[in-house]
Amino acid sequence: MAADDYPHEIDDQLKGFESSVLTVKNMLDTLMSMPRNELEQKLDPLDQAKLDLMSAYTLNSLFWMYLVTQGINPREHGIKQELERIRTHMSRVKAIADKKKAARLDKGAAERFMRNALFDPEDKASKKKAVANKTPNVKPAKRPKKS
């Protein structure tokens, strides 16, 4: 079969597919150029998990495409369950990342906010009078001068 023995209606689709394959190849070359353990040392555990899941999902997706090109229905193959398992783990990692980013309550700031929001000027004036009535009007003694 010669190179031109295919329906010309799919020329645009084949060109798009070829450019997508080249893009994937370039990304994989970039990822594979750095040693894996060196890359993992630079990442925190959450990012390591994201990288591992992304790698597994990418490889399984490529295998899915390979099965399609071989005329095998991937929906009837074990690859479908594997992709679902990876998606489940991805959603768990996403939930952990979202929980990490979520706003946390600063208890001290909340207490100050509530105390100041409920401030009553009359209450403060009565507290000052009560403190003034409890302490006698005695002037502090002066210290003798040092010579």
N, C-alpha and C positions, 0 to 999 in steps of 0.2 A: 504494500500500500504506500503510495507516494505521499509526500508531505502535504500536497494540495488536495488529497482525496477526503475531504470532509465538507459538510455543508457550510457555505460561506455566511449563512445567517448568524452563525455563532462566533464570528470573528471578534466582535467587540467583547463578548464574554470571555473568550480565550485570552485576549490581551489583558483584560482586567484580572483574570486568574493568574496570568504570568507575572504581572506587577505585584500582586499580593504575595505570591510565592517568593519573589525576590525580596520584598519587604520583610517577610518572616525569616528568610535566610540571613539577611543583614542583622536583624535583631538577635538571632541565635548566635551568629558569629561574634557579636559584641558581648553577649552573655558568656559565651564559651571562652573568650580570650582571657578572662581573669580566672585564676584558680578558685575553685569553689570554697575551700577553707579560708582563703584570704578574704573573699567576699563576705562570708558568714561572720568573720571576726569584726567586720565594720558595722554589722547590723545588730540591733537589739533583738531579743527573742521573738517579739511580735512581728517584726519585719522579716526575720528568718522564716517564720511560719508562712507569711504571705508569699515570700519568694518560692518556698517549696511547693505551696499549693498552686501558684501560677505556673511553675515548671511542669508539675504533674498534669494540670489541666491542659496546658499547651500540647504536651506530648500525646495525651489521650485524644485531643481534638484532631491532631494531625493523623493519628491512627484511624480515627473515625473517617476522615477524608480519604485515607488510603483504602479502607474497606469499600467506600462508595466507588472509587475508581476501579476496584476489582470486581464490581458487580455484586458485592455482598451487602445485604441489608443490615446496617449497623444497629437498627432498632431491635433486631433479633439476636444480636451478639452481646457478649458480656461487657462490652465497652460502655454500653448505655448505663448499666448499674454503677460502673466505676466513675463515670462522669457525674452521676447523681450523688455518689458518696463524696466526691471532691467538692461539689457545690454545697453540700451540707456543712462540710468543714469550713468552707469559705464564709458561709453565713455565720458560723460560730466565731470565727476570727473577726469578722466585721462587727459583730455584737460586742466583742471584747474591746475592739478599738473604739467603738462609739461610747462604750461605758467609760473608757479612759478619758475621752474628750469631754464627757458630760460635766456640767457645772456642779461644783460641790458647795455645800453650805458651810460658810464660815460662821461658826456658832458665836464667836465673840462679836463679830460685826453685826450679826442679827440681833444680839442682845442690846448692843449700843443703839442700833437703829430703832428698836422697839422702845427702849427707855427714852430716847429723844423724841420719838413720835408721840409718846404719851406724856410728855413734859407739861406740867401745869405751873405757871408762874406764881400763883397764889400759894401753892403747896411749898414752893421754894422759900417764899417770904416767911411763912409760918415756921419752917424748919430753922431759918436764921434767927427768928425771935426766940425759939426754944433753946437754941445753943447759946444765945446771948444771956438768957435768964439763968442758965445753969452755971455759967462762969462768972465769978465775981469781977468787979471793976478794979482790978489791981494792976498797977503799972509794973512792968518788969523792972527789976533792980538793975542799976547801971553798974558796969564793971569799973573797977578802979583803973586809972591810967597807969600804964607801965612807964617807969622812968629809966 
